[in-house]
Amino acid sequence: MRKNIFTYIAVSAVAFTAVCSPLATSSTFASSCDDVKFIFARGSGQKLHEPEYSEFKYRIASELDNTKSTLKYGFYELGTTTVGGAKYPAVDAGGLNLLGAVVSAGSDYEFGKSVAEGVAELTNYIGEISAGCPNTKFVLAGYSQGAMVVMNATNTLDPDKIIYVATFGDPKLYLPEGKGIIPDACRGKNLSSYRIFAPNCRTSAGSLGERNPYALDGWSGKIGLWCKDKDLVCGAGVSLSGLSSANGSGLEKLINTALASHTSYTADGIFVMSAKTIAEKVALAFPTRITLNVATKSSNRDTVILLDRTGSMSPYIDSYKEEARRLALETLNAGGRIALYTYGDLLYEEKPIRLVDFGANYIEFNNALNSVATDGGGDEPESFYSALLTVMNNQSWRAGATKSIIVLTDAPALNPDRDDVTPAQVVKRSLEIDPVNVYLICDNVFITNEYTDFISATGGKIFNTLGSLSTDYLLTRPSASFPLTDYYGAPGDEFNFVATTSSNISKYEWDLDFDGIFETETTSPSISKIYPNATSGFIQLKVTATDGTTSTASAKVTVNPTVSVSASINNLSANVSGDTAEISYIFGKDTIGAVVSLNESTLGLTSQTSFTLTDLVKESTLTLTPISSAGELGNPISITLKPDETIKRAAQKSAITPEPASAPEPAPTEPVIPLAPKTGQR
């Protein structure tokens, strides 16, 4: 029985597939000319109008509707109709379709034909619209396989007709600054102009290789990419850090996280983030038709209300509940998300309780709030810091969202808490989440005085009267974010920190030595720093808007005297016979697996030290990149595979049509963990 590549190397059908529920359809062609037409290309195996497209459409419309605008715009999803004889099928990328995609780096077989069909429909659609509406401009967006469609189309489209191209989870991503043992990106250097959101500094190429160059001549400033951390499809590395909540261990954790990362662009607010960028590009293209309101209430806000439920709150609980209702209603009406927790004293096992999670509506929030009764507490100080840490760790915060916890209490805090949680630990965690700003509402100034330093360290604020915290303050305060979550370098290296902020900023203040004090002020959101010695901590940027509101952004910086890469692969060898290659190698110390790539396209992950490749029809380069137990990538090692000349000639003569895969042999003792989702998963 013939061994096939899928017997030993798992490949990722989820790399190009997301299974979701169809939503409402939209019209295809506008009855009159639009100023802007937004065109979206879905991922492999997706049906029309699934959550990625619906979320993209909703967020763009929300952003534009919150502006002073007379702009006319419409939406179209590729595959809705046949245009000029072409209709994008978005084929599934499993089985032989995925093999073809990998072997051809996404350019051949059914996968490649699907991409080409999408490009044809897109090109024809723009041509037909432009013929009747020559002044209409276009914004293109694509998710996964759809990202390849819109980027391939830039080879032939007129850039003057295109306002912007946005890609999400692109399998052909290219970020040259992410290459090397310590990539330039890890020090904030030479970041590609189209790198909008790729927080892993080691992201360099997608799972189907790299599109080099990513932005062609004439497309400068018109392309932006979003690649979530740990999304293997767009090459966001394989770091296992922070995966304690993932199921399984080792490579299984990595697989589960990669699956969740690639299929959660909608849930994690990536389309909310992109809508603001796209709206800014549209406003520049139509300055007389649209004026962006810098104080617009952005919907990318995550807010938790944390209510003290102990007995001492009894005289005030009704008024505090009313305050919570007001804050929740105004936040939800502005498009933000709200969650509700209560807390007490750990001495009496009064642990924090989550009553409603993000995604709740006002009725659900209000019903949960009405159920809160005051009791217990005992002594006056409560388990404030432990409760905050629990909330920060338990919530699914959206990337790029402005994050807030509003605490309503009448009591001081235990310091340290009964489970030894300290204010410093909570501040550190708030910064790790980029950051979570803590706001305190308490009408006792003597009590709030003890919170001053802590609240300030999180970038929050104290309010001594009910009603004084305006949701306008939370929802319209400025935004700031760093392009990376982690910066890494050696002593003596220069780090460049450049943040993205809203446009209404009057002051930029920096904490570069990790002490919580903003010691430096600049006139722009960029600064350089050389660390002479080994150190680590969180840098912060505080931005102050023209109306006096503030926000902070944070990122981790690690400065090590030496570069330590523990994972390694040795003695890589290949025995090639005909179109079959037997691969073997040895894992070095602290190596748990390898990323397997063929001709720069990722096949999958393996924890074994041998496997078999079949259907090798052309000279190819096999690359193995070791993974340490800590999730760090080691130095890649490559070998050239040369099939028999008669095999190559026969393959060329038959146009390289793959035969159906034979039934796989029994799995080896330590089977490869598949990247494909289990039944019922996205």
DOFIVO-66569 format. One record per residue (C-alpha): residue in three letters; x, y, z. Coordinates in steps of 0.2 Angstrom, whole numbers, plus 5000, padded with zeros to 4 digits. Layout:
N
REC	ALA	X	Y	Z
...
This chain:
682
REC	MET	5000	5000	5000
REC	ARG	5007	5017	4995
REC	LYS	5010	5029	5009
REC	ASN	5003	5047	5006
REC	ILE	5009	5063	5014
REC	PHE	4993	5064	5024
REC	THR	4998	5048	5033
REC	TYR	5011	5057	5043
REC	ILE	5010	5075	5041
REC	ALA	4993	5083	5046
REC	VAL	4988	5098	5035
REC	SER	4976	5112	5040
REC	ALA	4960	5112	5031
REC	VAL	4955	5126	5044
REC	ALA	4969	5136	5035
REC	PHE	4956	5141	5022
REC	THR	4939	5135	5030
REC	ALA	4927	5142	5042
REC	VAL	4910	5134	5045
REC	CYS	4898	5146	5051
REC	SER	4879	5150	5049
REC	PRO	4873	5160	5034
REC	LEU	4866	5177	5037
REC	ALA	4855	5189	5027
REC	THR	4860	5192	5009
REC	SER	4863	5209	5001
REC	SER	4859	5217	4985
REC	THR	4871	5214	4970
REC	PHE	4872	5229	4959
REC	ALA	4867	5247	4964
REC	SER	4852	5254	4955
REC	SER	4862	5271	4954
REC	CYS	4880	5275	4955
REC	ASP	4889	5274	4972
REC	ASP	4903	5284	4978
REC	VAL	4911	5269	4985
REC	LYS	4908	5250	4983
REC	PHE	4915	5238	4996
REC	ILE	4919	5221	4989
REC	PHE	4922	5206	5000
REC	ALA	4929	5189	4996
REC	ARG	4926	5174	5009
REC	GLY	4937	5160	5015
REC	SER	4938	5142	5008
REC	GLY	4922	5131	5010
REC	GLN	4912	5146	5016
REC	LYS	4895	5150	5010
REC	LEU	4889	5167	5005
REC	HIS	4885	5180	5019
REC	GLU	4893	5171	5033
REC	PRO	4899	5180	5049
REC	GLU	4915	5187	5042
REC	TYR	4906	5196	5028
REC	SER	4892	5201	5038
REC	GLU	4903	5208	5052
REC	PHE	4914	5217	5039
REC	LYS	4898	5225	5031
REC	TYR	4890	5230	5048
REC	ARG	4906	5238	5055
REC	ILE	4910	5248	5040
REC	ALA	4892	5254	5039
REC	SER	4892	5258	5058
REC	GLU	4908	5268	5056
REC	LEU	4902	5278	5041
REC	ASP	4885	5281	5049
REC	ASN	4893	5289	5064
REC	THR	4901	5302	5053
REC	LYS	4895	5318	5045
REC	SER	4893	5311	5028
REC	THR	4883	5312	5011
REC	LEU	4893	5298	5005
REC	LYS	4884	5285	4994
REC	TYR	4890	5267	4996
REC	GLY	4886	5249	4994
REC	PHE	4892	5231	4997
REC	TYR	4895	5216	4986
REC	GLU	4901	5199	4991
REC	LEU	4911	5189	4977
REC	GLY	4901	5173	4972
REC	THR	4884	5182	4974
REC	THR	4881	5181	4955
REC	THR	4890	5177	4939
REC	VAL	4899	5192	4932
REC	GLY	4907	5191	4914
REC	GLY	4906	5172	4915
REC	ALA	4915	5171	4932
REC	LYS	4909	5166	4949
REC	TYR	4920	5164	4964
REC	PRO	4917	5146	4972
REC	ALA	4928	5148	4987
REC	VAL	4932	5129	4986
REC	ASP	4935	5119	5002
REC	ALA	4954	5117	5005
REC	GLY	4953	5099	5012
REC	GLY	4960	5083	5005
REC	LEU	4968	5084	4988
REC	ASN	4963	5102	4986
REC	LEU	4974	5107	5000
REC	LEU	4988	5096	4993
REC	GLY	4987	5105	4977
REC	ALA	4987	5122	4986
REC	VAL	5003	5117	4996
REC	VAL	5012	5109	4981
REC	SER	5008	5124	4970
REC	ALA	5009	5138	4984
REC	GLY	4991	5141	4981
REC	SER	4992	5144	4962
REC	ASP	4986	5128	4954
REC	TYR	4974	5113	4956
REC	GLU	4956	5116	4962
REC	PHE	4962	5129	4975
REC	GLY	4971	5139	4962
REC	LYS	4957	5138	4950
REC	SER	4945	5145	4964
REC	VAL	4957	5159	4967
REC	ALA	4958	5163	4948
REC	GLU	4939	5162	4946
REC	GLY	4937	5175	4961
REC	VAL	4950	5186	4953
REC	ALA	4940	5185	4936
REC	GLU	4924	5189	4945
REC	LEU	4931	5204	4954
REC	THR	4940	5211	4939
REC	ASN	4924	5209	4929
REC	TYR	4913	5217	4942
REC	ILE	4924	5232	4944
REC	GLY	4924	5234	4925
REC	GLU	4905	5233	4923
REC	ILE	4902	5245	4938
REC	SER	4915	5257	4931
REC	ALA	4908	5257	4913
REC	GLY	4892	5264	4920
REC	CYS	4899	5273	4935
REC	PRO	4916	5280	4930
REC	ASN	4918	5290	4946
REC	THR	4914	5275	4958
REC	LYS	4929	5270	4969
REC	PHE	4932	5253	4977
REC	VAL	4937	5245	4994
REC	LEU	4942	5227	4993
REC	ALA	4943	5215	5007
REC	GLY	4947	5196	5009
REC	TYR	4947	5183	5022
REC	SER	4959	5168	5021
REC	GLN	4958	5161	5003
REC	GLY	4948	5177	4999
REC	ALA	4963	5187	5004
REC	MET	4973	5179	4990
REC	VAL	4959	5183	4978
REC	VAL	4960	5202	4982
REC	MET	4979	5203	4982
REC	ASN	4980	5193	4966
REC	ALA	4969	5205	4958
REC	THR	4980	5220	4962
REC	ASN	4992	5213	4948
REC	THR	4980	5219	4935
REC	LEU	4968	5232	4943
REC	ASP	4971	5251	4941
REC	PRO	4976	5257	4958
REC	ASP	4968	5274	4955
REC	LYS	4951	5265	4956
REC	ILE	4955	5257	4972
REC	ILE	4954	5266	4989
REC	TYR	4960	5252	5000
REC	VAL	4964	5233	5000
REC	ALA	4962	5224	5017
REC	THR	4967	5206	5020
REC	PHE	4963	5195	5035
REC	GLY	4973	5179	5038
REC	ASP	4981	5179	5021
REC	PRO	4990	5162	5017
REC	LYS	5002	5172	5006
REC	LEU	5007	5185	5019
REC	TYR	5024	5193	5017
REC	LEU	5033	5203	5031
REC	PRO	5052	5203	5028
REC	GLU	5055	5212	5045
REC	GLY	5050	5196	5053
REC	LYS	5064	5185	5047
REC	GLY	5080	5180	5057
REC	ILE	5084	5174	5074
REC	ILE	5080	5192	5081
REC	PRO	5070	5199	5067
REC	ASP	5070	5218	5065
REC	ALA	5052	5218	5069
REC	CYS	5055	5213	5087
REC	ARG	5064	5229	5089
REC	GLY	5051	5239	5080
REC	LYS	5062	5242	5065
REC	ASN	5059	5242	5047
REC	LEU	5040	5238	5049
REC	SER	5031	5236	5032
REC	SER	5020	5251	5029
REC	TYR	5005	5238	5026
REC	ARG	5007	5230	5043
REC	ILE	4992	5236	5052
REC	PHE	4989	5222	5064
REC	ALA	5002	5208	5066
REC	PRO	5007	5208	5084
REC	ASN	5019	5193	5083
REC	CYS	5036	5201	5078
REC	ARG	5041	5184	5070
REC	THR	5027	5184	5058
REC	SER	5036	5184	5040
REC	ALA	5027	5172	5028
REC	GLY	5010	5164	5026
REC	SER	5006	5145	5026
REC	LEU	5007	5145	5007
REC	GLY	5023	5155	5006
REC	GLU	5026	5173	5003
REC	ARG	5019	5186	4991
REC	ASN	5035	5196	4987
REC	PRO	5032	5210	4985
REC	TYR	5016	5211	4994
REC	ALA	5012	5229	4988
REC	LEU	5016	5232	4970
REC	ASP	5021	5249	4963
REC	GLY	5007	5261	4963
REC	TRP	4999	5253	4978
REC	SER	5008	5262	4992
REC	GLY	4996	5267	5006
REC	LYS	4982	5257	4999
REC	ILE	4985	5240	5007
REC	GLY	4984	5234	5025
REC	LEU	4985	5217	5032
REC	TRP	4978	5209	5049
REC	CYS	4986	5193	5055
REC	LYS	4981	5187	5072
REC	ASP	4994	5181	5085
REC	LYS	4996	5162	5084
REC	ASP	4986	5161	5067
REC	LEU	4997	5149	5058
REC	VAL	4988	5152	5041
REC	CYS	4996	5169	5040
REC	GLY	5012	5163	5048
REC	ALA	5010	5171	5065
REC	GLY	5022	5159	5073
REC	VAL	5019	5145	5085
REC	SER	5022	5153	5102
REC	LEU	5014	5143	5116
REC	SER	5016	5156	5129
REC	GLY	5000	5160	5138
REC	LEU	4991	5145	5133
REC	SER	4987	5138	5150
REC	SER	4968	5138	5146
REC	ALA	4970	5128	5130
REC	ASN	4965	5110	5130
REC	GLY	4979	5097	5129
REC	SER	4997	5099	5130
REC	GLY	5013	5103	5119
REC	LEU	5008	5103	5101
REC	GLU	4990	5099	5104
REC	LYS	4989	5116	5113
REC	LEU	4997	5124	5098
REC	ILE	4985	5116	5086
REC	ASN	4969	5121	5097
REC	THR	4975	5139	5098
REC	ALA	4979	5140	5080
REC	LEU	4962	5134	5075
REC	ALA	4954	5146	5087
REC	SER	4965	5161	5081
REC	HIS	4961	5159	5063
REC	THR	4942	5157	5065
REC	SER	4939	5171	5077
REC	TYR	4943	5187	5067
REC	THR	4925	5191	5069
REC	ALA	4923	5187	5088
REC	ASP	4939	5196	5093
REC	GLY	4935	5213	5085
REC	ILE	4947	5213	5071
REC	PHE	4934	5219	5059
REC	VAL	4929	5233	5071
REC	MET	4947	5238	5071
REC	SER	4949	5238	5052
REC	ALA	4933	5248	5049
REC	LYS	4941	5263	5058
REC	THR	4956	5262	5046
REC	ILE	4946	5259	5031
REC	ALA	4934	5274	5035
REC	GLU	4949	5285	5037
REC	LYS	4955	5280	5020
REC	VAL	4938	5283	5012
REC	ALA	4937	5301	5021
REC	LEU	4954	5305	5012
REC	ALA	4947	5300	4995
REC	PHE	4931	5310	4997
REC	PRO	4936	5325	5008
REC	THR	4920	5335	5003
REC	ARG	4908	5321	5005
REC	ILE	4913	5314	5022
REC	THR	4920	5321	5038
REC	LEU	4926	5309	5051
REC	ASN	4921	5315	5069
REC	VAL	4936	5311	5080
REC	ALA	4924	5311	5095
REC	THR	4913	5297	5088
REC	LYS	4909	5284	5100
REC	SER	4918	5269	5094
REC	SER	4910	5252	5096
REC	ASN	4927	5244	5100
REC	ARG	4925	5246	5119
REC	ASP	4925	5232	5131
REC	THR	4918	5237	5149
REC	VAL	4916	5226	5164
REC	ILE	4906	5233	5179
REC	LEU	4912	5225	5196
REC	LEU	4900	5228	5210
REC	ASP	4904	5226	5229
REC	ARG	4890	5214	5235
REC	THR	4895	5214	5254
REC	GLY	4884	5219	5268
REC	SER	4891	5236	5271
REC	MET	4884	5241	5254
REC	SER	4866	5238	5259
REC	PRO	4862	5257	5262
REC	TYR	4869	5261	5245
REC	ILE	4866	5246	5234
REC	ASP	4850	5253	5225
REC	SER	4859	5269	5220
REC	TYR	4874	5259	5215
REC	LYS	4863	5248	5204
REC	GLU	4855	5262	5196
REC	GLU	4873	5269	5192
REC	ALA	4877	5252	5184
REC	ARG	4861	5252	5174
REC	ARG	4865	5269	5167
REC	LEU	4883	5265	5162
REC	ALA	4878	5248	5154
REC	LEU	4864	5255	5144
REC	GLU	4874	5270	5137
REC	THR	4889	5258	5133
REC	LEU	4877	5246	5124
REC	ASN	4868	5260	5115
REC	ALA	4885	5266	5109
REC	GLY	4889	5248	5102
REC	GLY	4901	5243	5116
REC	ARG	4901	5227	5125
REC	ILE	4897	5225	5144
REC	ALA	4899	5212	5157
REC	LEU	4894	5211	5176
REC	TYR	4903	5204	5191
REC	THR	4901	5205	5209
REC	TYR	4914	5202	5223
REC	GLY	4916	5201	5242
REC	ASP	4929	5195	5254
REC	LEU	4938	5178	5251
REC	LEU	4938	5175	5270
REC	TYR	4920	5171	5268
REC	GLU	4923	5162	5252
REC	GLU	4914	5177	5243
REC	LYS	4923	5174	5226
REC	PRO	4920	5185	5211
REC	ILE	4904	5179	5202
REC	ARG	4902	5183	5183
REC	LEU	4883	5186	5181
REC	VAL	4883	5191	5163
REC	ASP	4897	5190	5150
REC	PHE	4902	5201	5135
REC	GLY	4888	5199	5122
REC	ALA	4874	5201	5134
REC	ASN	4860	5214	5130
REC	TYR	4853	5226	5142
REC	ILE	4838	5215	5147
REC	GLU	4850	5201	5152
REC	PHE	4861	5213	5161
REC	ASN	4847	5221	5171
REC	ASN	4839	5205	5176
REC	ALA	4856	5199	5182
REC	LEU	4859	5215	5192
REC	ASN	4841	5214	5200
REC	SER	4846	5197	5207
REC	VAL	4861	5204	5217
REC	ALA	4858	5204	5236
REC	THR	4870	5211	5249
REC	ASP	4877	5200	5262
REC	GLY	4893	5195	5272
REC	GLY	4909	5204	5271
REC	GLY	4913	5204	5289
REC	ASP	4928	5216	5292
REC	GLU	4928	5232	5281
REC	PRO	4942	5228	5268
REC	GLU	4937	5217	5254
REC	SER	4945	5206	5241
REC	PHE	4947	5220	5228
REC	TYR	4963	5215	5220
REC	SER	4959	5196	5219
REC	ALA	4943	5201	5211
REC	LEU	4951	5212	5198
REC	LEU	4964	5199	5193
REC	THR	4950	5186	5191
REC	VAL	4940	5197	5180
REC	MET	4956	5201	5169
REC	ASN	4960	5183	5167
REC	ASN	4942	5177	5164
REC	GLN	4937	5189	5150
REC	SER	4939	5187	5132
REC	TRP	4945	5205	5128
REC	ARG	4945	5210	5110
REC	ALA	4961	5214	5101
REC	GLY	4963	5233	5099
REC	ALA	4948	5237	5110
REC	THR	4949	5250	5123
REC	LYS	4947	5240	5139
REC	SER	4939	5246	5156
REC	ILE	4934	5239	5173
REC	ILE	4922	5250	5183
REC	VAL	4922	5246	5201
REC	LEU	4908	5252	5213
REC	THR	4912	5250	5231
REC	ASP	4911	5258	5248
REC	ALA	4926	5249	5256
REC	PRO	4945	5249	5256
REC	ALA	4955	5234	5249
REC	LEU	4965	5220	5257
REC	ASN	4983	5222	5253
REC	PRO	4990	5210	5250
REC	ASP	4974	5200	5247
REC	ARG	4969	5184	5256
REC	ASP	4976	5174	5241
REC	ASP	4992	5185	5241
REC	VAL	4987	5195	5226
REC	THR	4996	5212	5227
REC	PRO	4992	5228	5218
REC	ALA	5008	5226	5208
REC	GLN	5002	5209	5201
REC	VAL	4986	5217	5195
REC	VAL	4995	5232	5187
REC	LYS	5006	5220	5178
REC	ARG	4992	5209	5172
REC	SER	4982	5225	5166
REC	LEU	4997	5230	5156
REC	GLU	4999	5213	5148
REC	ILE	4981	5214	5141
REC	ASP	4986	5231	5133
REC	PRO	4980	5238	5146
REC	VAL	4964	5236	5156
REC	ASN	4961	5253	5163
REC	VAL	4952	5253	5181
REC	TYR	4940	5266	5186
REC	LEU	4933	5267	5204
REC	ILE	4917	5275	5209
REC	CYS	4916	5278	5228
REC	ASP	4909	5293	5238
REC	ASN	4921	5291	5252
REC	VAL	4936	5301	5249
REC	PHE	4946	5294	5264
REC	ILE	4944	5277	5256
REC	THR	4948	5282	5239
REC	ASN	4964	5290	5244
REC	GLU	4972	5273	5247
REC	TYR	4968	5268	5229
REC	THR	4976	5283	5220
REC	ASP	4992	5275	5215
REC	PHE	4985	5259	5210
REC	ILE	4971	5267	5199
REC	SER	4984	5279	5191
REC	ALA	4996	5264	5187
REC	THR	4982	5256	5177
REC	GLY	4978	5272	5167
REC	GLY	4961	5274	5176
REC	LYS	4953	5287	5186
REC	ILE	4943	5289	5203
REC	PHE	4926	5297	5204
REC	ASN	4919	5302	5221
REC	THR	4901	5305	5216
REC	LEU	4888	5294	5207
REC	GLY	4885	5301	5190
REC	SER	4901	5309	5188
REC	LEU	4909	5295	5177
REC	SER	4901	5299	5160
REC	THR	4901	5285	5147
REC	ASP	4906	5299	5135
REC	TYR	4922	5299	5144
REC	LEU	4925	5280	5142
REC	LEU	4918	5279	5124
REC	THR	4925	5294	5116
REC	ARG	4942	5295	5125
REC	PRO	4956	5293	5113
REC	SER	4963	5277	5106
REC	ALA	4981	5271	5106
REC	SER	4990	5254	5102
REC	PHE	5007	5247	5098
REC	PRO	5009	5236	5082
REC	LEU	5017	5222	5093
REC	THR	5013	5214	5109
REC	ASP	5031	5210	5113
REC	TYR	5048	5218	5108
REC	TYR	5064	5208	5110
REC	GLY	5082	5212	5108
REC	ALA	5100	5213	5115
REC	PRO	5108	5226	5126
REC	GLY	5114	5240	5115
REC	ASP	5101	5238	5102
REC	GLU	5090	5252	5097
REC	PHE	5071	5250	5099
REC	ASN	5059	5260	5089
REC	PHE	5042	5262	5097
REC	VAL	5028	5268	5085
REC	ALA	5010	5268	5090
REC	THR	4994	5271	5081
REC	THR	4983	5284	5089
REC	SER	4967	5293	5085
REC	SER	4969	5310	5077
REC	ASN	4964	5322	5092
REC	ILE	4979	5320	5102
REC	SER	4987	5335	5111
REC	LYS	5000	5326	5122
REC	TYR	5011	5310	5121
REC	GLU	5019	5304	5137
REC	TRP	5030	5289	5138
REC	ASP	5036	5277	5152
REC	LEU	5051	5268	5145
REC	ASP	5059	5261	5160
REC	PHE	5044	5251	5167
REC	ASP	5042	5261	5183
REC	GLY	5024	5267	5179
REC	ILE	5030	5285	5178
REC	PHE	5028	5294	5162
REC	GLU	5045	5303	5161
REC	THR	5046	5308	5143
REC	GLU	5035	5319	5132
REC	THR	5035	5319	5113
REC	THR	5025	5328	5099
REC	SER	5021	5312	5090
REC	PRO	5017	5294	5094
REC	SER	5035	5288	5091
REC	ILE	5051	5287	5101
REC	SER	5068	5277	5101
REC	LYS	5076	5269	5116
REC	ILE	5093	5260	5119
REC	TYR	5094	5248	5134
REC	PRO	5112	5246	5139
REC	ASN	5109	5231	5151
REC	ALA	5098	5216	5152
REC	THR	5080	5221	5158
REC	SER	5062	5217	5155
REC	GLY	5045	5226	5158
REC	PHE	5031	5235	5150
REC	ILE	5033	5251	5141
REC	GLN	5018	5263	5141
REC	LEU	5011	5277	5131
REC	LYS	4998	5289	5138
REC	VAL	4989	5300	5125
REC	THR	4979	5315	5130
REC	ALA	4965	5321	5119
REC	THR	4961	5339	5115
REC	ASP	4946	5338	5127
REC	GLY	4957	5331	5141
REC	THR	4952	5313	5141
REC	THR	4966	5300	5141
REC	SER	4970	5282	5136
REC	THR	4986	5271	5138
REC	ALA	4994	5258	5127
REC	SER	5007	5245	5133
REC	ALA	5019	5232	5126
REC	LYS	5031	5220	5134
REC	VAL	5050	5223	5131
REC	THR	5063	5210	5134
REC	VAL	5082	5214	5133
REC	ASN	5093	5198	5134
REC	PRO	5112	5198	5133
REC	THR	5112	5183	5123
REC	VAL	5101	5175	5110
REC	SER	5095	5158	5116
REC	VAL	5087	5146	5104
REC	SER	5085	5129	5113
REC	ALA	5076	5119	5099
REC	SER	5086	5111	5086
REC	ILE	5085	5097	5072
REC	ASN	5100	5087	5067
REC	ASN	5105	5074	5054
REC	LEU	5091	5078	5042
REC	SER	5092	5065	5028
REC	ALA	5081	5060	5013
REC	ASN	5080	5044	5004
REC	VAL	5072	5047	4987
REC	SER	5065	5033	4976
REC	GLY	5054	5038	4961
REC	ASP	5042	5051	4967
REC	THR	5043	5045	4986
REC	ALA	5055	5052	4999
REC	GLU	5058	5044	5016
REC	ILE	5063	5058	5028
REC	SER	5072	5056	5044
REC	TYR	5081	5067	5057
REC	ILE	5085	5069	5076
REC	PHE	5077	5081	5088
REC	GLY	5089	5091	5099
REC	LYS	5087	5094	5117
REC	ASP	5071	5103	5122
REC	THR	5063	5100	5105
REC	ILE	5045	5094	5105
REC	GLY	5041	5095	5087
REC	ALA	5043	5104	5070
REC	VAL	5034	5114	5057
REC	VAL	5036	5105	5041
REC	SER	5036	5116	5025
REC	LEU	5038	5111	5006
REC	ASN	5044	5125	4994
REC	GLU	5040	5138	5008
REC	SER	5022	5132	5010
REC	THR	5017	5125	5027
REC	LEU	5011	5107	5027
REC	GLY	5008	5105	5045
REC	LEU	5016	5100	5062
REC	THR	5024	5084	5067
REC	SER	5031	5077	5084
REC	GLN	5039	5062	5075
REC	THR	5057	5060	5068
REC	SER	5052	5052	5052
REC	PHE	5039	5053	5038
REC	THR	5036	5049	5020
REC	LEU	5032	5061	5006
REC	THR	5024	5054	4990
REC	ASP	5019	5062	4973
REC	LEU	5035	5071	4973
REC	VAL	5034	5077	4954
REC	LYS	5047	5091	4954
REC	GLU	5063	5096	4963
REC	SER	5058	5103	4980
REC	THR	5065	5111	4996
REC	LEU	5059	5103	5012
REC	THR	5061	5114	5027
REC	LEU	5059	5108	5046
REC	THR	5058	5122	5059
REC	PRO	5060	5115	5077
REC	ILE	5049	5120	5091
REC	SER	5055	5120	5109
REC	SER	5044	5115	5124
REC	ALA	5042	5134	5128
REC	GLY	5035	5136	5110
REC	GLU	5050	5146	5103
REC	LEU	5055	5142	5085
REC	GLY	5073	5136	5082
REC	ASN	5084	5138	5067
REC	PRO	5076	5130	5051
REC	ILE	5085	5116	5042
REC	SER	5082	5112	5024
REC	ILE	5086	5098	5011
REC	THR	5083	5097	4992
REC	LEU	5072	5083	4986
REC	LYS	5075	5077	4968
REC	PRO	5063	5065	4961
REC	ASP	5067	5052	4947
REC	GLU	5069	5061	4930
REC	THR	5056	5049	4922
REC	ILE	5044	5054	4936
REC	LYS	5046	5073	4932
REC	ARG	5044	5070	4913
REC	ALA	5028	5060	4916
REC	ALA	5021	5073	4928
REC	GLN	5025	5087	4916
REC	LYS	5017	5077	4901
REC	SER	5001	5074	4911
REC	ALA	4999	5092	4917
REC	ILE	5003	5087	4935
REC	THR	4986	5080	4939
REC	PRO	4986	5071	4956
REC	GLU	4979	5054	4958
REC	PRO	4966	5051	4971
REC	ALA	4975	5047	4988
REC	SER	4976	5029	4993
REC	ALA	4969	5024	5010
REC	PRO	4981	5029	5024
REC	GLU	4991	5015	5033
REC	PRO	4988	5014	5052
REC	ALA	4994	5029	5061
REC	PRO	5012	5027	5069
REC	THR	5014	5025	5088
REC	GLU	5015	5044	5091
REC	PRO	5003	5051	5078
REC	VAL	5004	5069	5071
REC	ILE	4991	5080	5079
REC	PRO	4980	5086	5065
REC	LEU	4977	5105	5062
REC	ALA	4960	5101	5055
REC	PRO	4945	5104	5067
REC	LYS	4936	5090	5075
REC	THR	4918	5086	5070
REC	GLY	4907	5101	5074
REC	GLN	4921	5113	5077
REC	ARG	4923	5129	5066
